[in-house]
């Protein structure tokens, strides 16, 4: 299966089928070079008189990250990792190190944790499981994995770039089951996919579909089509769901790459609403709003109940925005220059700005009223807004 970088594909012109066909050929031969397009000029930072202040409660350094990374927040801890194989868990309230492990090789997918157990995948496709920093077992995988494992219910769930989902017993590494939806698309995004727990159901992205699985057997409980791409070739029809999904009670909201933002009611396995918006980053949601940036970094907010637009701001165009997070009545989002922007959730105005030591490597997370972010230099920040 051919894999395409979402960041590069998002910058490709998509009006010409001939150009896309040529780009697809380049993907196969040379992993999608720029296709001759030039980068648009990023918007300048706005003049700002901050009405709030971001302060650092604590910070810790792990190690630099050159690829993709997810952070895991559970049981009062944040677990993160570096590309060279350091895996560390910190206490969220104090920044104290709880445990540390070393994979002794470079990582391709990291990190999943339930607060006690943790799992990563190495560049050589080995799945490693740890118990509070102690290596339990390792198991080689048949294909490439870049989505961080999910650790839940004493099981480890992994999703390959070919969209295959596998489940293992966290204690002894016993293989439990495997699932792949039949009739999948020939292309896949080389980016973190959608995989999460919903009550007693595992939810996974399979192209533009969200599938609910029995975590003990892998049987399908529901299969929801988020949207149907209408392109003329495989590149235009690429619409994988981008992780992490945003869960709010019995709903999840998710981005379908190059297609839409949608919110789904999981008890019924149905789409509540969907709005067209192409983009490469995940969305954020709470019980009254959904926020996400399109491919040009125009940031939009929709009403969670019906998808009506609340506001849209374009002052961050082409600044390379991260996935956002909703933080009480604020929205936090970072750009590729390492600036963290704090916006008002009611109208999108900027409340504060902070310069970090590097761009973010994963979606920001909120826990215990603190904003938790990890940069490409491996710095973990716990921030408070005053």
Secondary structure, DSSP 8 states (H G I E B T S, - for coil): -EEE-HHHHHTS--S-HHHHHHHHHHHHHHS---TT--------------SS-EEEEEEEE----SS----EEETTEEEEE-TTSEEEEEETTT--EEEEEE-SS-EEEEEEESSSEEEEEETT-EEEEEETTEEEEEEE-SS---S--EEETTEEEEE-TT--EEEEETTT--EEEEE--TT--SEEESS-B-EEEETTEEEEEETTEEEEEETTT--EEEEEE------SSTTTT---EEEEEEEETTEEEEEETTTEEEEEETTTTEEEEEEE---SS--EE-SSEEEEE-TT--EEEEETTT--EEEEE-TTTTS-----EEETTEEEEE-TTSEEEEEETTT--EEEEEE-SS-BSS--EEETTEEEEEBTT-EEEEEEE-
